[in-house]
């Protein structure tokens, strides 16, 4: 049952990311330059949490779990940027994809380090 809950949580969060990417404008006040990169990092860091919870049911080795998590977040970020090319008012940006990958990767690395400390 927990496996299904974790899978549905990841699917829901990916759906939220997709829905946000499908909006022409995201209403957020501009507080500093390039803040959207921070938003991308945070959003994909959170995705990394959901991905770790989901993939831990299938991958037991922490190092491989970290790599699967990173690859999933990075590929989803790439497809998200590709999707934005077709949304009016949005554009694809390689730096956004890098921020996505770094957010998911940093989360995965953090969980990996925590799993090493538990041993």
C-alpha positions in Angstrom: 0.0 0.0 0.0 2.8 2.4 0.8 4.3 1.7 -2.6 1.1 2.9 -4.2 0.9 6.0 -2.0 4.5 6.9 -2.9 3.9 6.3 -6.6 0.7 8.4 -6.6 2.5 11.2 -4.7 5.2 11.4 -7.3 2.7 11.3 -10.2 0.6 14.1 -8.5 3.7 16.3 -8.0 4.8 15.7 -11.6 1.3 16.7 -12.7 1.6 19.9 -10.6 4.9 20.7 -12.3 3.3 20.0 -15.7 0.3 22.2 -14.9 2.6 25.1 -13.8 4.7 24.8 -16.9 1.5 25.0 -19.0 0.7 28.5 -17.6 1.6 31.4 -19.8 2.6 33.4 -16.7 3.4 32.3 -13.2 2.3 35.1 -10.8 5.4 35.6 -8.6 6.8 39.0 -7.6 10.3 39.6 -8.9 12.4 40.0 -5.8 15.9 39.5 -7.3 17.4 38.7 -10.7 17.2 35.1 -11.9 14.9 34.0 -9.0 13.2 31.6 -11.4 16.4 29.5 -11.2 15.9 29.2 -7.5 12.3 28.3 -8.0 13.3 25.6 -10.4 15.9 24.2 -7.9 13.4 24.1 -5.1 10.7 22.6 -7.1 12.9 19.8 -8.3 14.5 19.3 -4.9 10.9 18.6 -3.7 10.4 16.3 -6.7 13.6 14.5 -5.6 12.0 13.8 -2.2 8.9 12.2 -3.9 11.2 10.3 -6.4 13.4 8.9 -3.6 10.3 7.7 -1.7 9.0 6.1 -4.8 12.1 4.5 -6.2 13.3 3.2 -2.8 10.7 0.4 -3.2 12.5 -0.8 -6.4 16.2 0.0 -5.8 17.8 -1.1 -2.6 21.4 0.1 -3.0 21.6 3.8 -1.9 24.2 4.8 -4.6 22.0 3.4 -7.4 18.9 4.9 -5.8 20.7 8.3 -5.9 21.6 7.8 -9.6 18.0 6.7 -10.5 16.7 9.7 -8.7 19.0 12.2 -10.4 18.3 10.7 -13.8 14.6 10.8 -13.3 14.6 14.4 -12.1 16.9 15.5 -14.9 14.9 13.8 -17.7 11.6 15.1 -16.3 13.2 18.6 -16.2 14.4 18.2 -19.8 10.9 17.2 -21.0 9.4 20.0 -19.0 11.6 22.6 -20.7 10.7 21.0 -24.1 7.0 21.3 -23.2 7.5 25.0 -22.4 8.6 25.6 -26.0 5.0 25.0 -27.1 3.4 27.2 -24.4 2.6 30.8 -25.4 4.5 33.2 -23.3 7.1 30.6 -22.1 10.4 29.5 -23.4 12.7 26.6 -22.9 16.0 27.5 -21.2 19.0 25.2 -20.7 19.9 27.0 -17.5 16.4 26.2 -16.1 17.1 22.5 -16.9 20.4 22.7 -15.1 18.7 24.2 -12.1 16.1 21.4 -12.2 18.8 18.7 -12.4 20.8 20.4 -9.6 17.7 20.5 -7.4 16.9 16.8 -7.9 20.5 15.8 -7.7 21.2 17.8 -4.5 18.2 16.1 -2.9 19.3 12.7 -4.0 22.9 13.3 -2.8 21.5 14.4 0.6 19.4 11.3 1.0 22.4 9.2 -0.1 24.6 10.9 2.5 22.0 10.3 5.2 21.8 6.6 4.2 25.6 6.4 4.6 25.4 8.0 8.1 22.8 5.5 9.2 25.2 2.6 8.4 
